[in-house]
Amino acid sequence: MEQTARLRLPYIMPQQAQKHVTHNEALRLLDGLVQLSVVDRDRTLPPEDPQEGASHIVGGGAGGEWDGWTGSVACFIDGIWERLTPRAGWRAWVEAEGFLIIHDGTEWQRINGIPEEGAVIQNAALVGVGTGADVENPFAAKLNKVLWTARPIGEGGSGDLFYTMNKETSAKDVGLLLQSGYSTRALMGLFGSDDWRLAVSPDGTSFQDAIRTDRSSGRTVLPGNPKFAAHLNYDQYIAAGSWTRVAVNNTDYNDQAAFDAAENRFVAPASGLYAFGASVGWKQNGTNVPSGVKARLALNETAGLSAPLAMPDLSAAGAVGGEALLHLHAMAVLAEGDRVELQQFFPGLDGYAPAHVTRFWGHWVA
C-alpha cells in the first residue's frame, strides 16, 4: 500500500530518498481536503487568475485544464491545478451559495435541509425549515410566507393542485388549528365524525361551533347565530284599549337561548341585523266582536318595530270565533340587549289571543 485508503495520501516508503517530498505532498493534500471549502461548484473553466489554495467543484461539461474533471475538486496548489476525486461522505462548504454539500458516492447533494432540484428524500424522520423539528412536530417550519402552486401541463403536471389530509377512521380528527400565541382560537375540519365543522374559542379550552355541515345532505347550520321559534299554548285574555304583550310562552327552537320564554320576548345577544315574523289571530270573549284587532312587533316594549297591522271591522264582517289572522314581518338593526316582543290591541271590546295560531319567530342575519 502506497496510499491511505480514504484520502489517498502518499505513504513514506522504507529506504525512500527525499522523504520530505512525499511528506509535503501529503500535507498539500490535507490542506486541500480538511475543512474543505470551495469557491463555487458550477464553473467549467479554471479562473484566469486563481488564488493559491483556492478550490472549486468542477461543473458539468468542463474543459481546458479541467477537461474530464466534472464533479471533482480542483485545488490550485503551488501554481498548478490538483484534481481530487471525491468519495462518499466528503463534505464541502460552498462559499458562493452559503451551504454545505455532501458527496453520496455518485454526486454532490445539499445537506442543510434544502435538497438539490430533482433530489429524492424518502422516510426522513425529522424535517425543520427555519426551525428545529421534534418528535411531536416531525415537520416544522418558521416562515413568513408559504407558496403552493400547481405544476403546469407544460412542465409535465396536470395544472391542478390538491392538498390532502387523511384520518384513520371516522371517529378520529383531521383539520386545521389556527392559533394565537400557541393557543388555539379556531379549528376547522372533521372532528369526531365526518361532518365538517368550524369552531372558535376565546381561550383555547372551550369551543363554540360556528358552522356545521352534514356530510350526507350538505345541510349547513350556524349554531352560533341566535334563532328561535315560539308559540302560545293557551288562549290569552287581552283587555280592550291598550297594547298588550302576547305571552308567547313556549319555544319550539331556541338556539343560543336568546328567546326568554318567561318574559315572552327576544333579547338580542349581540348587535346586528335581525329578521322577525309572527302570526296572531283573535278569539272573541263571549259575544264580543272587536271592530278592528291590531298587532305589531315592538322594540323595547313601547316603540313599534313594525307598523301595526289591523284586521277589518270584524263586527261589520259578521266574523265569529277566531277566523281572522294577521302575519307580521320585520327586519331591524338591534343593539345588544334590545328586546323584541309580539303585542296585540283590541279596540272597544276585549278578546283572546288564541293558542292554536299564535306564533313568533326570528333569527340573526348579519
LINDAMO-V83033 format. One record per backbone hydrogen bond with DSSP energy under -1.0 kcal/mol. CO is the residue of the C=O (numbers start at 1). NH is the residue of the N-H. Records with the same first field share a line. If there is no record, write none. Layout:
# LINDAMO-V83033
CO=NH + NH
This chain:
# LINDAMO-V83033
2=11
9=4
13=16
18=21
19=23
20=24
21=25
22=26
23=27
24=28
25=29
26=30
27=31
28=32
29=33
30=34
33=36
36=93
38=95
39=96
40=57
43=59
44=63
51=54
54=76
55=39
56=74
58=71
63=66
64=67
66=69
69=72
72=58
73=84
74=56
75=82
76=53
77=80
80=77
82=75
84=73
87=90
90=103
92=101
93=38
94=98
99=94
100=111
101=92
102=109
103=89
107=104
109=102
116=119
127=140
129=142
137=134
138=127
140=129
151=159
152=155 + 157
153=156
169=172
174=190
176=188
178=185 + 186
180=183
183=180
185=201
186=178
187=199
188=176
189=197
190=174
196=213
197=189
198=210 + 211
199=187
200=208
208=200
211=198
212=221
213=196
214=218
219=214
221=212
222=225
226=364
227=255
228=362
229=252 + 253
230=360
231=250
236=353
238=351
244=344
246=248
250=231
253=229
254=257
255=227
258=267
260=264 + 265
265=260
266=340
268=337
272=334
273=365 + 366
274=332
275=363
276=330
277=361
278=328
279=359
280=326
283=352
285=288
293=311
294=345
295=309
296=343
297=305 + 306
298=341
299=303
300=302
303=299
309=295
313=317
314=319
326=280
328=278
330=276
332=274
334=272
335=338
338=268
339=300
340=266
341=298
342=246
343=296
344=244
345=294
346=241
347=349
351=238
352=283
353=236
354=358
358=232
359=279
360=230
361=277
362=228
363=275
